[in-house]
């Protein structure tokens, strides 16, 4: 299975671990969603969805129920 890496975190492409999501969103805040989506091979809508879910719950992904 193909792996994506951000810093030292690696997780399967199909189910992204919470560290991957958090770091992707941190980069998106800094560099913009379109650029980060392209760099990581994600859709922009996925990043927008993660951002929305995080803001609705006001919790990091680590503490959210799966």
C-alpha positions in Angstrom: 0.0 0.0 0.0 1.3 3.4 -0.9 2.5 5.6 2.0 2.5 9.4 2.3 5.0 11.1 4.6 4.8 14.4 6.4 7.8 14.9 8.7 8.2 11.6 10.6 4.6 10.4 10.3 3.7 7.7 7.8 0.3 6.1 7.5 -1.6 4.3 4.8 -3.0 6.5 2.0 -6.5 5.1 2.3 -7.0 5.8 6.0 -5.0 8.8 7.1 -3.8 8.9 10.7 -4.6 11.8 12.9 -1.0 13.1 12.8 -1.1 13.2 9.0 -4.4 15.2 9.0 -3.2 17.6 11.6 0.1 18.3 9.8 -1.6 18.6 6.5 -4.0 21.2 7.9 -1.1 23.1 9.5 0.6 23.3 6.1 -2.7 24.3 4.5 -3.0 27.2 6.8 0.5 28.3 5.9 0.7 27.4 2.2 -3.0 27.2 1.1 -5.2 24.2 0.5 -4.7 24.0 -3.3 -0.9 23.8 -2.9 -0.9 21.3 -0.1 -3.5 19.1 -1.8 -1.4 18.9 -4.9 1.8 18.3 -3.0 0.3 15.4 -0.9 -1.8 13.9 -3.7 -5.0 14.7 -2.0 -8.2 16.3 -3.2 -8.9 19.8 -2.0 -12.3 18.7 -0.9 -10.7 16.2 1.5 -8.7 18.9 3.2 -11.7 21.2 3.4 -13.6 18.3 4.9 -10.9 17.7 7.5 -10.8 21.4 8.4 -14.5 21.6 8.7 -14.7 18.5 11.0 -11.9 19.8 13.2 -13.5 23.2 13.6 -17.0 21.8 14.3 -15.7 19.6 17.1 -13.1 22.0 18.4 -10.9 19.0 19.1 -7.8 17.7 17.4 -8.3 14.5 15.3 -6.6 12.5 18.0 -9.4 13.0 20.4 -12.3 12.6 17.9 -14.2 9.4 17.7 -13.6 7.5 14.5 
